[in-house]
Amino acid sequence: MSGPVGQAAERLTVIVGESDRYHQKALHSEILHRAHAAGLAGASVWRGFEGYGARNHIHTTRILSLSEDLPVKIEIVDAPERIDELVASLADLEINGLVVREPVTVVHFDGSGTGR
């Protein structure tokens, strides 16, 4: 029995603060919309419930120390050359957060339980 065949791709992960802005718009939303406008294969935004970054301050959803600047992670997956183009288009955002690129294998499932 053989499994689904994977396709080489890259995942771009950008972690910023929930309160980070670009021209009065949420920075994570601007990044997502640029990825969509560029036609990248897929992107998701995840809101963290606890974390800390360069300033070493813990942000949390716990009620006694409720934060308004929780971590937000944007994950974008596509071919490496498409990720290159997107990264270049994000330069003007002056992102103050963590940006990670890593190779991944993409396996497409068609809903019938079989992959391609």
Secondary structure in CASP SS format (residue, H / E / C, confidence):
PFRMAT SS
TARGET T0000
AUTHOR 0000-0000-0000
METHOD secondary structure of the structure
MODEL  1
M C 1.00
S C 1.00
G C 1.00
P C 1.00
V C 1.00
G C 1.00
Q E 1.00
A E 1.00
A E 1.00
E E 1.00
R E 1.00
L E 1.00
T E 1.00
V E 1.00
I E 1.00
V E 1.00
G E 1.00
E C 1.00
S C 1.00
D C 1.00
R E 1.00
Y E 1.00
H C 1.00
Q C 1.00
K E 1.00
A E 1.00
L H 1.00
H H 1.00
S H 1.00
E H 1.00
I H 1.00
L H 1.00
H H 1.00
R H 1.00
A H 1.00
H H 1.00
A H 1.00
A C 1.00
G C 1.00
L C 1.00
A C 1.00
G E 1.00
A E 1.00
S E 1.00
V E 1.00
W E 1.00
R E 1.00
G C 1.00
F C 1.00
E E 1.00
G E 1.00
Y C 1.00
G C 1.00
A C 1.00
R C 1.00
N C 1.00
H C 1.00
I C 1.00
H E 1.00
T E 1.00
T C 1.00
R C 1.00
I H 1.00
L H 1.00
S H 1.00
L E 1.00
S C 1.00
E C 1.00
D C 1.00
L C 1.00
P E 1.00
V E 1.00
K E 1.00
I E 1.00
E E 1.00
I E 1.00
V E 1.00
D E 1.00
A C 1.00
P H 1.00
E H 1.00
R H 1.00
I H 1.00
D H 1.00
E H 1.00
L H 1.00
V H 1.00
A H 1.00
S H 1.00
L C 1.00
A H 1.00
D H 1.00
L H 1.00
E C 1.00
I C 1.00
N C 1.00
G C 1.00
L E 1.00
V E 1.00
V E 1.00
R E 1.00
E E 1.00
P E 1.00
V E 1.00
T E 1.00
V E 1.00
V C 1.00
H C 1.00
F E 1.00
D C 1.00
G C 1.00
S C 1.00
G C 1.00
T C 1.00
G E 1.00
R C 1.00
END
